[in-house]
């Protein structure tokens, strides 16, 4: 005999469906903490957002997105790191490897050291910032992601880092 986890509704009306609705969770990093919030609503349709009282500390690991020659684009301190080995459990971060490699190849293909001002710096930094923000979202509980201009950018105006 098989037991059913669904209870009967009434004669000839079948059984009730018990489904678990998972509310989307939002994580936001404020300088010193990571705060969590959840959407609330009925039947999977969010109608309100509530911050939870939980706060977790900002991760100590800091990684830097910065383009360099020979395919290097992710750094921890002064050493080059690989996303797949540094964060093996993050599938979302692993999915970003290919877009980052394309971004890196664009630099290597079109940057001319004899005419650095002719490179597409605005477009290049916009794309790099978008990728860095996506990486930050994927690693919000694991690492702090920073974006730095390459030394080849002649427009840095003394500010190597661009805020995410």
C-alpha positions in Angstrom: 0.0 0.0 0.0 1.3 3.4 -0.9 0.8 6.4 1.3 0.0 9.8 -0.3 1.3 13.0 1.1 -1.7 14.8 -0.4 -4.9 15.0 1.5 -8.3 14.5 -0.1 -10.3 17.6 -0.8 -13.8 16.1 -1.0 -15.7 13.3 -2.6 -15.0 13.4 -6.4 -12.8 16.5 -6.2 -9.3 14.9 -6.2 -6.5 15.8 -3.8 -4.9 19.0 -2.7 -1.6 20.0 -4.2 1.1 20.9 -1.8 3.8 22.9 -3.6 6.6 24.7 -2.0 7.2 28.3 -3.2 10.7 29.6 -2.9 10.9 33.3 -2.4 13.7 35.1 -4.2 16.5 36.3 -2.0 18.4 39.5 -2.5 21.9 40.1 -1.1 23.3 43.6 -0.9 26.8 44.6 0.2 27.2 47.8 2.1 30.8 48.7 3.0 31.1 46.5 6.1 28.3 43.9 5.9 26.2 41.8 3.5 22.5 42.2 4.1 19.8 39.8 3.0 16.2 40.6 2.0 13.3 38.5 0.7 10.3 39.1 -1.5 6.9 38.2 0.1 3.7 37.5 -1.6 1.0 34.9 -2.4 1.3 32.1 -5.0 4.8 33.0 -6.0 3.9 36.6 -7.0 6.0 39.0 -4.9 4.1 42.0 -3.6 6.5 43.3 -0.9 10.2 43.3 -0.1 11.5 42.9 3.5 15.0 43.2 4.8 16.0 40.4 7.2 17.8 41.1 10.4 20.7 38.9 9.4 24.0 40.5 8.6 27.1 38.7 7.5 30.6 40.1 7.4 32.1 41.2 4.1 34.5 38.5 2.8 38.2 39.0 3.4 39.2 37.7 -0.1 39.7 40.5 -2.6 40.1 39.9 -6.3 40.8 42.4 -9.0 39.6 42.5 -12.6 42.3 44.1 -14.7 43.3 43.4 -18.2 46.9 42.4 -19.0 48.8 40.7 -21.8 48.8 37.0 -22.3 45.2 36.3 -21.3 45.5 37.6 -17.7 42.3 39.3 -16.4 41.8 38.2 -12.8 44.2 38.9 -10.0 44.5 38.4 -6.3 47.1 40.8 -5.1 49.9 40.6 -7.7 49.3 37.0 -8.7 47.1 35.9 -11.6 44.3 33.5 -10.6 41.8 31.3 -12.5 38.1 31.4 -11.7 37.5 27.7 -12.0 40.2 26.7 -9.6 39.8 29.6 -7.2 36.0 29.2 -7.0 35.2 25.7 -8.0 31.7 25.7 -6.5 30.4 28.8 -8.3 28.8 27.8 -11.6 27.8 31.3 -12.3 31.4 32.6 -12.0 32.5 29.7 -14.3 30.0 30.8 -16.9 31.6 34.3 -16.9 35.0 32.9 -18.0 34.2 33.0 -21.7 32.9 36.6 -21.8 35.9 37.7 -19.8 38.2 35.9 -22.3 36.4 37.6 -25.2 36.9 40.9 -23.4 40.6 40.2 -23.0 41.0 39.1 -26.6 39.4 42.4 -27.8 42.1 44.3 -25.9 45.0 42.2 -27.3 43.6 42.5 -30.8 42.9 46.2 -31.1 45.2 47.9 -28.6 48.1 49.6 -30.3 50.9 50.8 -27.9 52.0 53.4 -30.4 48.6 55.0 -30.4 46.9 54.3 -27.0 44.5 57.2 -27.2 42.9 55.6 -30.3 41.7 52.5 -28.4 38.0 52.3 -27.5 38.5 52.9 -23.8 35.0 54.0 -22.9 33.3 51.0 -24.5 36.0 48.7 -23.2 35.6 49.9 -19.5 31.8 49.7 -19.8 31.9 46.1 -20.8 34.6 45.3 -18.2 32.5 46.9 -15.5 29.4 45.0 -16.5 31.4 41.7 -16.3 33.0 42.7 -13.0 29.5 43.5 -11.5 28.2 40.1 -12.7 31.2 38.4 -11.1 30.6 40.3 -7.9 27.0 39.2 -7.9 28.1 35.6 -8.3 30.7 35.8 -5.6 29.0 38.2 -3.2 29.4 35.8 -0.2 32.9 34.7 -1.1 35.0 37.6 -2.3 35.1 41.4 -2.9 35.6 42.2 -6.6 37.4 45.4 -7.7 37.9 46.8 -11.3 41.1 48.5 -12.2 42.2 50.3 -15.3 45.1 48.7 -17.2 48.4 50.7 -17.1 48.0 51.2 -20.8 45.0 53.4 -20.3 46.3 56.9 -20.8 43.0 58.4 -19.5 43.3 57.1 -15.9 43.7 60.6 -14.4 45.5 59.2 -11.4 42.5 56.9 -10.4 43.4 53.3 -11.2 40.2 51.8 -9.7 36.7 52.3 -11.1 33.9 51.8 -8.6 31.5 48.9 -9.2 
